[in-house]
């Protein structure tokens, strides 16, 4: 279930994982005896499960709508990206100026 939720891009919490695991155990009570009877699931257990599977914990976004400047920047970026494709600009000519610093070299 955890893998499937991850594939779907669905965010899940450690508590949701525990609840699901407890539901599986309730649906098949005979499995309790495989583990010595009493069995409980803590959020620490769920965190360790996710760690073993290589999943990362992230805080969910606040769900606040973006401001108008952000929306305009996103629209402009999309238009520029389409322009690169439309004009068949070669990948080696595209530079990310936000993260790549330039060093001016003397010519001569």
HUSULBEL-V539529 format. One record per helix or strand of 2 or more residues. SS is the DSSP state (@ for helix, = for strand). FROM is the first residue (numbers start at 1). LEN is the number of residues. If there is no record, write none. Layout:
ss-><SS & SS>
from-><FROM & FROM>
len-><LEN & LEN>
This chain:
ss-><@ & @ & @ & @ & @ & @>
from-><2 & 14 & 29 & 43 & 68 & 91>
len-><7 & 14 & 7 & 11 & 19 & 3>
